[in-house]
């Protein structure tokens, strides 16, 4: 049996390297409650840096999506016939 069961439940591609490193550093010789995990989480700077990067990126994407939606809405108000919008398929 693996010493770190939590890492075995997901594939490696689903977690970032920073998070995998964090989980590996957790002690495995005793059960952890939420406050213990929170303590280890606050002392892991790589995870926090990655989280800030993802948060910034998601804000940028949200802003871009809002601008596109507002532009489409503004254009559709000026048209007599509503535009036909074709969504691209996932690759």
KELUMTOR-897926 format. One line per 4 residues: their letters; for each residue x, z, y of N, C-alpha, C. Coordinates in pm, whole numbers, m for minus. Layout:
BEGIN
a	X:Z:Y:X:Z:Y:X:Z:Y ~ ... $
//
This chain:
BEGIN
xxxx	84:0:m118:0:0:0:89:0:124 ~ 48:m71:224:126:m82:347:122:50:424 ~ 229:77:496:234:200:575:148:190:700 ~ 113:69:740:32:52:860:m88:m34:827 $
xxxx	m195:29:783:m314:m42:739:m380:m117:854 ~ m374:m61:975:m437:m124:1091:m380:m262:1118 ~ m250:m279:1101:m190:m410:1123:m230:m510:1017 ~ m262:m462:897:m295:m552:787:m437:m608:797 $
xxxx	m525:m547:877:m663:m591:882:m682:m717:966 ~ m587:m751:1052:m595:m870:1135:m475:m958:1108 ~ m491:m1085:1137:m376:m1175:1123:m286:m1157:1244 ~ m162:m1195:1230:m64:m1176:1337:m99:m1257:1461 $
xxxx	m168:m1367:1446:m199:m1451:1561:m308:m1391:1649 ~ m381:m1291:1600:m490:m1233:1678:m441:m1127:1775 ~ m322:m1073:1757:m268:m969:1844:m144:m1019:1914 ~ m124:m972:2036:m1:m1007:2107:115:m928:2049 $
xxxx	234:m974:2079:353:m903:2032:360:m761:2089 ~ 317:m747:2215:320:m616:2278:228:m518:2206 ~ 108:m567:2170:12:m478:2103:58:m446:1961 ~ 113:m544:1892:166:m518:1758:278:m415:1764 $
xxxx	362:m424:1865:469:m327:1884:412:m188:1910 ~ 307:m181:1990:242:m53:2019:186:10:1892 ~ 118:m69:1810:58:m16:1687:166:29:1590 ~ 275:m44:1583:385:m4:1494:447:129:1536 $
xxxx	447:157:1666:507:281:1716:419:404:1694 ~ 291:383:1663:203:497:1640:246:572:1516 ~ 241:704:1520:280:781:1402:181:759:1288 ~ 233:748:1167:147:723:1050:140:843:957 $
xxxx	212:950:989:215:1064:898:107:1167:929 ~ 24:1143:1030:m92:1229:1055:m201:1147:1123 ~ m326:1197:1113:m440:1127:1171:m435:1139:1324 ~ m473:1033:1390:m473:1031:1536:m615:1035:1589 $
xxxx	m640:1123:1686:m770:1120:1753:m758:1034:1879 ~ m868:1020:1950:m871:931:2066:m775:976:2176 ~ m763:1106:2198:m674:1152:2305:m527:1127:2270 ~ m492:1136:2142:m354:1107:2101:m323:959:2121 $
xxxx	m417:873:2084:m396:729:2104:m388:698:2252 ~ m471:763:2334:m466:741:2478:m330:785:2534 ~ m276:894:2484:m145:941:2529:m38:835:2499 ~ m37:783:2376:62:681:2341:39:553:2421 $
xxxx	m88:519:2446:m123:398:2521:m70:406:2664 ~ m83:522:2728:m37:535:2867:115:530:2877 ~ 184:558:2769:330:556:2771:389:424:2721 ~ 310:318:2718:356:188:2669:350:86:2783 $
xxxx	459:66:2858:456:m21:2976:436:m169:2942 ~ 482:m216:2828:469:m359:2795:322:m397:2779 ~ 244:m308:2720:101:m336:2701:31:m342:2836 ~ 66:m249:2925:3:m248:3057:39:m372:3139 $
xxxx	163:m417:3128:204:m538:3200:126:m658:3148 ~ 113:m669:3017:38:m780:2957:m109:m774:2998 ~ m165:m653:3001:m304:m636:3041:m324:m681:3186 ~ m231:m645:3275:m241:m688:3415:m232:m840:3426 $
xxxx	m145:m903:3348:m134:m1049:3349:m265:m1113:3305 ~ m324:m1061:3198:m450:m1116:3149:m563:m1094:3249 ~ m563:m978:3314:m665:m949:3414:m654:m1045:3533 ~ m532:m1069:3579:m510:m1161:3690:m552:m1302:3652 $
xxxx	m514:m1345:3531:m549:m1479:3485:m701:m1495:3474 ~ m769:m1393:3423:m915:m1403:3409:m982:m1406:3546 ~ m927:m1333:3644:m982:m1339:3780:m965:m1479:3839 ~ m849:m1540:3815:m825:m1675:3866:m922:m1774:3803 $
xxxx	m943:m1762:3672:m1036:m1852:3604:m1179:m1831:3653 ~ m1217:m1706:3676:m1351:m1678:3726:m1370:m1737:3866 ~ m1270:m1724:3951:m1278:m1783:4085:m1289:m1934:4079 ~ m1212:m1995:3991:m1218:m2141:3975:m1355:m2184:3925 $
xxxx	m1409:m2111:3828:m1542:m2145:3774:m1648:m2130:3882 ~ m1639:m2025:3964:m1736:m2006:4072:m1731:m2120:4173 ~ m1609:m2161:4209:m1596:m2273:4304:m1657:m2401:4248 ~ m1634:m2428:4120:m1688:m2549:4058:m1841:m2543:4054 $
xxxx	m1895:m2427:4015:m2041:m2413:4009:m2102:m2429:4147 ~ m2042:m2366:4248:m2095:m2379:4384:m2088:m2523:4433 ~ m1981:m2593:4400:m1968:m2733:4441:m2075:m2818:4372 ~ m2094:m2798:4243:m2197:m2873:4171:m2336:m2842:4226 $
xxxx	m2361:m2715:4256:m2492:m2678:4309:m2514:m2743:4446 ~ m2411:m2741:4529:m2422:m2804:4660:m2446:m2954:4650 ~ m2377:m3018:4558:m2397:m3162:4540:m2535:m3192:4484 ~ m2584:m3108:4393:m2714:m3136:4332:m2828:m3118:4431 $
xxxx	m2810:m3032:4532:m2915:m3015:4633:m2931:m3139:4719 ~ m2823:m3217:4733:m2828:m3337:4817:m2880:m3459:4742 ~ m2883:m3454:4611:m2923:m3570:4532:m3074:m3573:4513 ~ m3131:m3694:4517:m3273:m3709:4487:m3299:m3688:4338 $
xxxx	m3212:m3747:4258:m3224:m3728:4113:m3116:m3630:4070 ~ m3153:m3543:3979:m3057:m3443:3934:m2949:m3509:3850 ~ m2824:m3468:3867:m2715:m3529:3791:m2723:m3493:3643 ~ m2680:m3587:3561:m2674:m3562:3418:m2534:m3508:3387 $
xxxx	m2528:m3384:3343:m2400:m3320:3318:m2374:m3321:3168 ~ m2263:m3382:3130:m2224:m3387:2989:m2112:m3287:2966 ~ m2136:m3193:2877:m2034:m3093:2845:m1936:m3151:2744 ~ m1808:m3124:2764:m1707:m3170:2671:m1711:m3087:2544 $
xxx	m1685:m3151:2432:m1681:m3079:2305:m1550:m3004:2293 ~ m1553:m2897:2214:m1430:m2824:2187:m1339:m2908:2101 ~ m1210:m2894:2122:m1112:m2971:2044:m1081:m2902:1916 $
//
